[in-house]
């Protein structure tokens, strides 16, 4: 199964496409749609997000799309812009009838690191290890998008019972343990 993960933004929109076979994941592509440097109007930025995400969908042909759910901050105007950017990023998947699933930031962190309150650096580290990605400048802008794609794959193909302890988890899922 091929999964497109999206971390939407009205200035930077990260995306990552992973291929999943069982519990194994490989990177198909990842990148950043950067539309904020030009100081153009929001409608033109939204058009660019849509067109560039459309090209990603056409190239990578995902089976499913995963995105982080919105959360409300203190600035309502930023929330509205983010919601619009999110819609522009999702529209290419919608137009191709690709199923879309959303996960809360806490769900994504828990799926990837085992902790729902993990730090961004911990998520970056686990994404890098799970996907065998060498550090690149672009990588840190797309970590959340790749984490969302991984979350979807892990949640979809992992039995939904909770281990009682770390020892039990290690015994049940040895393939999910990273060892140097």
MDAnalysis code that builds the backbone (N, CA, C; Angstrom):
import MDAnalysis as mda
import numpy as np

u = mda.Universe.empty(540, n_residues=180, atom_resindex=np.repeat(np.arange(180), 3), trajectory=True)
u.add_TopologyAttr("name", ["N", "CA", "C"] * 180)
u.add_TopologyAttr("resid", np.arange(1, 181))
u.add_TopologyAttr("resname", ["UNK", "UNK", "UNK", "UNK", "UNK", "UNK", "UNK", "UNK", "UNK", "UNK", "UNK", "UNK", "UNK", "UNK", "UNK", "UNK", "UNK", "UNK", "UNK", "UNK", "UNK", "UNK", "UNK", "UNK", "UNK", "UNK", "UNK", "UNK", "UNK", "UNK", "UNK", "UNK", "UNK", "UNK", "UNK", "UNK", "UNK", "UNK", "UNK", "UNK", "UNK", "UNK", "UNK", "UNK", "UNK", "UNK", "UNK", "UNK", "UNK", "UNK", "UNK", "UNK", "UNK", "UNK", "UNK", "UNK", "UNK", "UNK", "UNK", "UNK", "UNK", "UNK", "UNK", "UNK", "UNK", "UNK", "UNK", "UNK", "UNK", "UNK", "UNK", "UNK", "UNK", "UNK", "UNK", "UNK", "UNK", "UNK", "UNK", "UNK", "UNK", "UNK", "UNK", "UNK", "UNK", "UNK", "UNK", "UNK", "UNK", "UNK", "UNK", "UNK", "UNK", "UNK", "UNK", "UNK", "UNK", "UNK", "UNK", "UNK", "UNK", "UNK", "UNK", "UNK", "UNK", "UNK", "UNK", "UNK", "UNK", "UNK", "UNK", "UNK", "UNK", "UNK", "UNK", "UNK", "UNK", "UNK", "UNK", "UNK", "UNK", "UNK", "UNK", "UNK", "UNK", "UNK", "UNK", "UNK", "UNK", "UNK", "UNK", "UNK", "UNK", "UNK", "UNK", "UNK", "UNK", "UNK", "UNK", "UNK", "UNK", "UNK", "UNK", "UNK", "UNK", "UNK", "UNK", "UNK", "UNK", "UNK", "UNK", "UNK", "UNK", "UNK", "UNK", "UNK", "UNK", "UNK", "UNK", "UNK", "UNK", "UNK", "UNK", "UNK", "UNK", "UNK", "UNK", "UNK", "UNK", "UNK", "UNK", "UNK", "UNK", "UNK", "UNK", "UNK", "UNK", "UNK", "UNK", "UNK"])
u.atoms.positions = np.array([
    [0.853, -1.175, 0.000],
    [0.000, 0.000, 0.000],
    [0.897, 1.235, 0.000],
    [0.497, 2.228, -0.746],
    [1.228, 3.496, -0.830],
    [0.423, 4.571, -0.114],
    [1.101, 5.287, 0.812],
    [0.427, 6.279, 1.650],
    [1.070, 7.643, 1.460],
    [0.227, 8.645, 1.211],
    [0.662, 10.043, 1.147],
    [0.352, 10.684, 2.487],
    [1.371, 11.206, 3.152],
    [1.187, 11.941, 4.392],
    [1.365, 13.424, 4.113],
    [0.510, 14.245, 4.717],
    [0.557, 15.687, 4.467],
    [0.630, 16.439, 5.790],
    [1.557, 17.401, 5.856],
    [1.642, 18.348, 6.963],
    [1.354, 19.719, 6.358],
    [0.085, 20.143, 6.387],
    [-0.289, 21.355, 5.658],
    [0.170, 22.638, 6.334],
    [0.358, 23.650, 5.522],
    [0.676, 24.982, 6.002],
    [0.425, 25.967, 4.882],
    [0.148, 27.210, 5.235],
    [-0.124, 28.202, 4.196],
    [1.160, 28.811, 3.640],
    [2.296, 28.538, 4.281],
    [3.593, 29.005, 3.779],
    [4.472, 27.828, 3.359],
    [4.488, 26.776, 4.171],
    [5.224, 25.543, 3.885],
    [4.269, 24.373, 4.039],
    [4.206, 23.520, 3.048],
    [3.356, 22.333, 3.105],
    [4.247, 21.123, 2.867],
    [4.441, 20.329, 3.905],
    [5.279, 19.146, 3.770],
    [4.460, 17.960, 3.279],
    [5.118, 17.100, 2.512],
    [4.459, 15.868, 2.072],
    [5.479, 14.747, 2.077],
    [4.991, 13.550, 2.268],
    [5.851, 12.373, 2.233],
    [5.036, 11.185, 1.767],
    [5.612, 10.411, 0.867],
    [4.938, 9.223, 0.345],
    [5.773, 8.013, 0.742],
    [5.111, 7.045, 1.378],
    [5.789, 5.812, 1.779],
    [5.062, 4.617, 1.184],
    [5.826, 3.582, 0.925],
    [5.287, 2.303, 0.462],
    [5.356, 1.360, 1.647],
    [4.253, 0.676, 1.930],
    [4.206, -0.246, 3.046],
    [3.941, -1.659, 2.556],
    [4.783, -2.572, 3.034],
    [4.578, -4.000, 2.792],
    [4.685, -4.667, 4.147],
    [3.545, -5.036, 4.719],
    [3.520, -5.576, 6.077],
    [3.933, -4.499, 7.059],
    [4.957, -4.776, 7.847],
    [5.473, -3.795, 8.803],
    [6.686, -3.041, 8.262],
    [7.023, -3.260, 7.002],
    [8.171, -2.603, 6.382],
    [7.722, -1.378, 5.593],
    [8.469, -0.283, 5.756],
    [8.169, 0.958, 5.060],
    [9.383, 1.403, 4.259],
    [9.142, 1.899, 3.058],
    [10.206, 2.517, 2.272],
    [9.708, 3.862, 1.761],
    [10.631, 4.791, 1.618],
    [10.294, 6.122, 1.138],
    [10.161, 6.092, -0.375],
    [9.084, 6.665, -0.868],
    [8.903, 6.842, -2.303],
    [9.421, 8.232, -2.674],
    [8.941, 9.244, -1.950],
    [9.437, 10.610, -2.134],
    [8.957, 11.475, -0.979],
    [9.648, 12.573, -0.791],
    [9.195, 13.565, 0.183],
    [9.697, 14.923, -0.252],
    [9.034, 15.955, 0.239],
    [9.447, 17.299, -0.134],
    [8.607, 18.355, 0.554],
    [8.888, 19.585, 0.179],
    [8.200, 20.735, 0.752],
    [7.655, 21.594, -0.387],
    [6.414, 21.977, -0.241],
    [5.824, 22.950, -1.155],
    [5.951, 24.289, -0.442],
    [6.863, 25.098, -0.941],
    [7.170, 26.378, -0.292],
    [6.533, 27.507, -1.088],
    [5.545, 28.149, -0.491],
    [4.824, 29.208, -1.193],
    [4.860, 30.532, -0.440],
    [5.556, 30.588, 0.670],
    [5.507, 31.773, 1.513],
    [6.510, 32.848, 1.213],
    [7.557, 32.541, 0.455],
    [8.624, 33.518, 0.235],
    [8.217, 34.665, -0.685],
    [7.238, 34.432, -1.519],
    [6.912, 35.430, -2.534],
    [5.991, 36.541, -2.027],
    [5.433, 36.387, -0.831],
    [4.504, 37.378, -0.258],
    [3.306, 37.631, -1.155],
    [2.934, 36.596, -1.936],
    [1.752, 36.724, -2.784],
    [0.500, 36.560, -1.948],
    [-0.619, 36.822, -2.554],
    [-1.894, 36.707, -1.851],
    [-2.182, 35.243, -1.498],
    [-3.003, 35.061, -0.491],
    [-3.368, 33.719, -0.058],
    [-3.997, 32.905, -1.186],
    [-4.933, 33.445, -1.972],
    [-5.508, 32.637, -3.055],
    [-4.456, 32.096, -4.036],
    [-3.440, 32.880, -4.350],
    [-2.391, 32.399, -5.257],
    [-1.533, 31.324, -4.598],
    [-1.284, 31.463, -3.299],
    [-0.534, 30.429, -2.568],
    [-1.345, 29.126, -2.540],
    [-2.654, 29.242, -2.320],
    [-3.518, 28.055, -2.300],
    [-3.523, 27.360, -3.660],
    [-3.555, 28.150, -4.720],
    [-3.499, 27.576, -6.074],
    [-2.202, 26.796, -6.266],
    [-1.074, 27.371, -5.796],
    [0.213, 26.695, -5.941],
    [0.273, 25.404, -5.116],
    [-0.270, 25.439, -3.920],
    [-0.310, 24.223, -3.091],
    [-1.103, 23.147, -3.824],
    [-2.275, 23.509, -4.331],
    [-3.105, 22.544, -5.057],
    [-2.364, 21.967, -6.251],
    [-1.799, 22.809, -7.093],
    [-1.135, 22.338, -8.321],
    [0.073, 21.459, -8.022],
    [0.859, 21.860, -7.048],
    [2.056, 21.067, -6.740],
    [1.700, 19.758, -6.052],
    [0.654, 19.768, -5.208],
    [0.211, 18.512, -4.585],
    [-0.433, 17.601, -5.627],
    [-1.102, 18.202, -6.590],
    [-1.679, 17.427, -7.687],
    [-0.571, 16.686, -8.447],
    [0.561, 17.354, -8.667],
    [1.690, 16.711, -9.350],
    [2.259, 15.570, -8.503],
    [2.309, 15.754, -7.196],
    [2.791, 14.691, -6.298],
    [1.875, 13.476, -6.394],
    [0.572, 13.710, -6.361],
    [-0.393, 12.612, -6.440],
    [-0.290, 11.905, -7.790],
    [-0.141, 12.663, -8.867],
    [-0.011, 12.062, -10.199],
    [1.258, 11.221, -10.317],
    [2.365, 11.701, -9.729],
    [3.635, 10.981, -9.784],
    [3.633, 9.731, -8.909],
    [3.144, 9.872, -7.693],
    [3.321, 8.804, -6.705],
    [2.147, 7.829, -6.624],
    [0.982, 8.220, -7.122],
    [-0.205, 7.361, -7.150],
    [-0.488, 6.690, -5.800],
    [-0.762, 7.481, -4.755],
    [-1.027, 6.881, -3.448],
    [-2.368, 6.144, -3.416],
    [-2.424, 5.123, -2.555],
    [-3.673, 4.395, -2.347],
    [-4.542, 5.094, -1.307],
    [-3.873, 5.750, -0.346],
    [-4.576, 6.448, 0.723],
    [-3.795, 7.695, 1.107],
    [-4.500, 8.662, 1.682],
    [-3.885, 9.909, 2.133],
    [-4.161, 10.073, 3.621],
    [-3.137, 10.492, 4.359],
    [-3.282, 10.739, 5.799],
    [-2.824, 12.159, 6.095],
    [-3.528, 12.806, 7.024],
    [-3.230, 14.195, 7.367],
    [-3.478, 14.399, 8.853],
    [-2.737, 15.337, 9.439],
    [-2.970, 15.662, 10.839],
    [-4.229, 16.499, 10.968],
    [-5.013, 16.235, 11.997],
    [-6.214, 17.030, 12.243],
    [-5.816, 18.415, 12.731],
    [-6.706, 19.356, 12.515],
    [-6.460, 20.735, 12.941],
    [-6.607, 20.847, 14.455],
    [-5.842, 21.744, 15.018],
    [-6.027, 22.065, 16.432],
    [-6.116, 23.579, 16.529],
    [-6.878, 24.042, 17.475],
    [-7.120, 25.474, 17.605],
    [-6.074, 26.116, 18.500],
    [-5.444, 27.139, 17.981],
    [-4.491, 27.927, 18.760],
    [-5.149, 29.225, 19.186],
    [-4.350, 30.210, 19.487],
    [-4.888, 31.491, 19.942],
    [-5.271, 32.410, 18.792],
    [-4.712, 32.179, 17.614],
    [-4.927, 33.086, 16.500],
    [-5.933, 32.492, 15.508],
    [-7.138, 33.010, 15.513],
    [-8.195, 32.501, 14.639],
    [-7.865, 32.726, 13.163],
    [-7.230, 33.838, 12.839],
    [-6.886, 34.127, 11.440],
    [-5.907, 33.073, 10.907],
    [-4.944, 32.671, 11.719],
    [-3.997, 31.621, 11.308],
    [-4.708, 30.298, 11.109],
    [-5.667, 29.999, 11.971],
    [-6.433, 28.768, 11.854],
    [-7.208, 28.725, 10.536],
    [-7.799, 29.848, 10.148],
    [-8.559, 29.916, 8.895],
    [-7.621, 29.687, 7.708],
    [-6.456, 30.327, 7.715],
    [-5.487, 30.140, 6.621],
    [-5.025, 28.688, 6.557],
    [-4.760, 28.096, 7.714],
    [-4.326, 26.703, 7.755],
    [-5.423, 25.780, 7.224],
    [-6.659, 26.041, 7.586],
    [-7.776, 25.224, 7.095],
    [-7.888, 25.314, 5.575],
    [-7.684, 26.501, 5.031],
    [-7.743, 26.660, 3.581],
    [-6.579, 25.944, 2.899],
    [-5.383, 26.055, 3.471],
    [-4.217, 25.366, 2.908],
    [-4.412, 23.848, 2.958],
    [-4.989, 23.390, 4.035],
    [-5.266, 21.971, 4.214],
    [-6.222, 21.485, 3.116],
    [-7.247, 22.267, 2.841],
    [-8.204, 21.915, 1.791],
    [-7.532, 21.868, 0.425],
    [-6.681, 22.848, 0.145],
    [-5.971, 22.879, -1.139],
    [-5.064, 21.658, -1.283],
    [-4.433, 21.238, -0.185],
    [-3.536, 20.083, -0.225],
    [-4.305, 18.768, -0.376],
    [-5.511, 18.704, 0.180],
    [-6.309, 17.476, 0.113],
    [-7.087, 17.324, -1.192],
    [-7.365, 18.429, -1.860],
    [-8.231, 18.389, -3.038],
    [-7.761, 17.419, -4.135],
    [-6.463, 17.328, -4.445],
    [-6.068, 16.346, -5.464],
    [-6.436, 14.904, -5.082],
    [-6.334, 14.549, -3.812],
    [-6.739, 13.209, -3.371],
    [-8.251, 13.050, -3.456],
    [-8.964, 14.088, -3.065],
    [-10.432, 14.047, -3.115],
    [-10.910, 13.848, -4.551],
    [-10.317, 14.586, -5.485],
    [-10.736, 14.507, -6.885],
    [-10.453, 13.144, -7.513],
    [-9.518, 12.390, -6.936],
    [-9.193, 11.052, -7.444],
    [-9.823, 9.946, -6.594],
    [-10.720, 10.336, -5.685],
    [-11.403, 9.372, -4.804],
    [-10.429, 8.536, -3.978],
    [-9.328, 9.144, -3.583],
    [-8.368, 8.477, -2.706],
    [-8.860, 8.660, -1.273],
    [-9.018, 7.579, -0.527],
    [-9.490, 7.707, 0.848],
    [-8.560, 8.586, 1.689],
    [-9.168, 9.411, 2.549],
    [-8.421, 10.330, 3.401],
    [-8.738, 10.017, 4.858],
    [-7.680, 9.947, 5.666],
    [-7.821, 9.671, 7.085],
    [-7.072, 10.758, 7.834],
    [-7.623, 11.193, 8.982],
    [-6.893, 12.186, 9.771],
    [-6.604, 11.650, 11.162],
    [-5.475, 12.107, 11.685],
    [-5.004, 11.699, 13.005],
    [-4.631, 12.939, 13.802],
    [-4.876, 12.881, 15.087],
    [-4.475, 13.991, 15.950],
    [-2.951, 13.971, 16.091],
    [-2.341, 15.115, 16.401],
    [-0.896, 15.133, 16.613],
    [-0.459, 14.125, 17.687],
    [-1.267, 13.975, 18.710],
    [-0.959, 13.021, 19.787],
    [-0.948, 11.576, 19.272],
    [-1.928, 11.226, 18.419],
    [-1.975, 9.880, 17.830],
    [-0.737, 9.604, 16.976],
    [-0.330, 10.615, 16.206],
    [0.832, 10.459, 15.329],
    [2.081, 10.214, 16.166],
    [2.278, 11.040, 17.178],
    [3.455, 10.890, 18.040],
    [3.470, 9.530, 18.724],
    [2.327, 9.109, 19.215],
    [2.254, 7.827, 19.917],
    [2.545, 6.661, 18.973],
    [2.006, 6.710, 17.753],
    [2.231, 5.631, 16.796],
    [3.700, 5.511, 16.405],
    [4.360, 6.653, 16.261],
    [5.739, 6.651, 15.763],
    [6.766, 6.461, 16.880],
    [6.520, 7.054, 18.043],
    [7.515, 6.997, 19.125],
    [7.086, 6.156, 20.316],
    [5.792, 5.861, 20.413],
    [5.291, 5.149, 21.581],
    [4.811, 6.077, 22.684],
    [5.015, 7.392, 22.505],
    [4.603, 8.384, 23.502],
    [3.797, 9.487, 22.827],
    [2.623, 9.774, 23.334],
    [1.764, 10.799, 22.757],
    [2.240, 12.214, 22.997],
    [3.143, 12.390, 23.945],
    [3.671, 13.734, 24.228],
    [5.152, 13.837, 23.857],
    [5.583, 13.052, 22.890],
    [6.979, 13.054, 22.458],
    [7.368, 14.416, 21.882],
    [8.623, 14.762, 22.049],
    [9.166, 16.003, 21.495],
    [9.351, 15.850, 19.985],
    [9.357, 16.976, 19.290],
    [9.552, 16.970, 17.838],
    [10.853, 16.257, 17.452],
    [11.893, 16.453, 18.244],
    [13.179, 15.815, 17.952],
    [13.073, 14.286, 18.043],
    [12.240, 13.784, 18.959],
    [12.049, 12.339, 19.076],
    [11.298, 11.789, 17.864],
    [10.306, 12.528, 17.401],
    [9.563, 12.117, 16.209],
    [10.506, 12.105, 15.009],
    [11.313, 13.149, 14.864],
    [12.265, 13.220, 13.753],
    [13.215, 12.024, 13.776],
    [13.732, 11.716, 14.952],
    [14.679, 10.603, 15.094],
    [14.029, 9.287, 14.668],
    [12.819, 9.021, 15.161],
    [12.159, 7.751, 14.848],
    [11.786, 7.661, 13.370],
    [11.320, 8.752, 12.791],
    [10.995, 8.742, 11.361],
    [12.257, 8.444, 10.559],
    [13.338, 9.095, 10.933],
    [14.610, 8.884, 10.245],
    [15.052, 7.422, 10.344],
    [14.911, 6.819, 11.515],
    [15.331, 5.428, 11.710],
    [14.378, 4.454, 11.019],
    [13.075, 4.663, 11.153],
    [12.110, 3.750, 10.551],
    [12.193, 3.747, 9.025],
    [12.548, 4.886, 8.446],
    [12.598, 4.987, 6.985],
    [14.020, 4.997, 6.426],
    [15.008, 4.830, 7.295],
    [16.417, 4.810, 6.874],
    [16.770, 6.032, 6.029],
    [16.399, 7.203, 6.528],
    [16.671, 8.452, 5.816],
    [17.922, 9.093, 6.398],
    [18.818, 9.449, 5.531],
    [19.978, 10.232, 5.973],
    [19.528, 11.684, 6.072],
    [20.121, 12.374, 6.982],
    [19.744, 13.765, 7.243],
    [19.922, 14.638, 5.996],
    [18.875, 15.381, 5.665],
    [18.947, 16.368, 4.592],
    [18.247, 17.624, 5.092],
    [18.562, 18.782, 4.548],
    [17.879, 20.002, 4.999],
    [16.365, 19.912, 4.855],
    [15.889, 19.301, 3.763],
    [14.459, 19.192, 3.532],
    [13.786, 18.239, 4.512],
    [14.543, 17.256, 5.005],
    [13.947, 16.225, 5.849],
    [13.219, 16.801, 7.045],
    [13.798, 17.777, 7.702],
    [13.190, 18.288, 8.929],
    [11.905, 19.074, 8.668],
    [11.720, 19.560, 7.460],
    [10.464, 20.222, 7.119],
    [9.354, 19.230, 6.786],
    [9.707, 17.987, 6.516],
    [8.694, 17.003, 6.136],
    [8.521, 15.890, 7.157],
    [9.226, 15.978, 8.270],
    [9.131, 14.929, 9.283],
    [7.693, 14.652, 9.675],
    [6.908, 15.699, 9.921],
    [5.532, 15.500, 10.365],
    [4.699, 14.805, 9.283],
    [4.921, 15.142, 8.031],
    [4.178, 14.498, 6.944],
    [4.521, 13.006, 6.868],
    [5.803, 12.677, 6.968],
    [6.206, 11.274, 6.950],
    [5.691, 10.550, 8.189],
    [5.692, 11.236, 9.333],
    [5.181, 10.636, 10.568],
    [3.696, 10.315, 10.441],
    [2.927, 11.188, 9.791],
    [1.493, 10.943, 9.596],
    [1.295, 9.717, 8.699],
    [2.091, 9.610, 7.635],
    [1.985, 8.446, 6.746],
    [2.340, 7.163, 7.506],
    [3.406, 7.208, 8.301],
    [3.786, 6.044, 9.106],
    [2.695, 5.686, 10.107],
    [2.148, 6.687, 10.754],
    [1.071, 6.477, 11.723],
    [-0.077, 5.716, 11.071],
    [-0.474, 6.146, 9.895],
    [-1.589, 5.495, 9.217],
    [-1.257, 4.032, 8.925],
    [-0.070, 3.799, 8.393],
    [0.318, 2.424, 8.092],
    [0.400, 1.553, 9.335],
    [0.977, 2.093, 10.397],
    [1.110, 1.329, 11.638],
    [-0.248, 1.051, 12.274],
    [-1.120, 2.042, 12.265],
    [-2.445, 1.852, 12.877],
    [-3.313, 0.901, 12.049],
    [-3.174, 0.964, 10.764],
    [-4.003, 0.141, 9.895],
    [-3.602, -1.335, 9.962],
    [-2.330, -1.600, 10.201],
    [-1.838, -2.979, 10.132],
    [-1.293, -3.508, 11.453],
    [-1.624, -2.866, 12.538],
    [-1.186, -3.337, 13.845],
    [-2.416, -3.707, 14.655],
    [-2.406, -4.872, 15.282],
    [-3.559, -5.224, 16.118],
    [-3.786, -4.142, 17.164],
    [-5.037, -3.814, 17.422],
    [-5.374, -2.726, 18.331],
    [-5.552, -3.202, 19.765],
    [-4.559, -3.914, 20.272],
    [-4.581, -4.228, 21.695],
    [-3.336, -3.609, 22.293],
    [-3.423, -3.197, 23.512],
    [-2.329, -2.479, 24.142],
    [-1.507, -3.400, 25.025],
    [-0.193, -3.360, 24.856],
    [0.699, -4.121, 25.708],
    [0.629, -3.543, 27.118],
    [0.767, -4.414, 28.090],
    [0.695, -3.972, 29.484],
    [2.005, -3.346, 29.956],
    [3.106, -3.712, 29.318],
    [4.417, -3.200, 29.723],
    [5.326, -3.146, 28.503],
    [6.467, -2.460, 28.658],
    [7.447, -2.401, 27.571],
    [7.982, -3.794, 27.262],
    [8.187, -4.594, 28.290],
    [8.694, -5.955, 28.094],
    [7.725, -6.748, 27.209],
    [6.425, -6.652, 27.501],
    [5.412, -7.335, 26.702],
    [5.397, -6.794, 25.270],
    [5.525, -5.481, 25.115],
    [5.556, -4.866, 23.781],
    [6.728, -5.410, 22.967],
    [7.910, -5.471, 23.576],
    [9.108, -5.958, 22.884],
    [8.924, -7.412, 22.464],
    [8.292, -8.211, 23.321],
    [8.062, -9.619, 22.988],
    [7.055, -9.766, 21.851],
    [6.032, -8.915, 21.847],
    [4.990, -9.009, 20.826],
    [5.397, -8.422, 19.478],
    [6.214, -7.361, 19.497],
    [6.576, -6.658, 18.264],
    [8.086, -6.464, 18.149],
    [8.848, -7.519, 18.076],
    [10.309, -7.345, 18.002],
    [10.762, -6.587, 16.756],
    [9.980, -6.648, 15.678],
    [10.349, -5.948, 14.435],
    [10.230, -4.435, 14.557],
    [9.574, -3.934, 15.597],
    [9.410, -2.487, 15.780],
    [10.477, -1.909, 16.691],
    [11.402, -2.708, 17.135],
    [12.456, -2.259, 18.034],
    [13.698, -1.968, 17.223],
    [14.222, -0.770, 17.375],
    [15.440, -0.383, 16.672],
    [16.646, -0.737, 17.534],
    [17.570, -1.459, 16.949],
    [18.811, -1.825, 17.655],
    [19.985, -1.385, 16.813],
    [20.985, -0.819, 17.461],
    [22.196, -0.378, 16.744],
    [23.069, -1.543, 16.399],
])
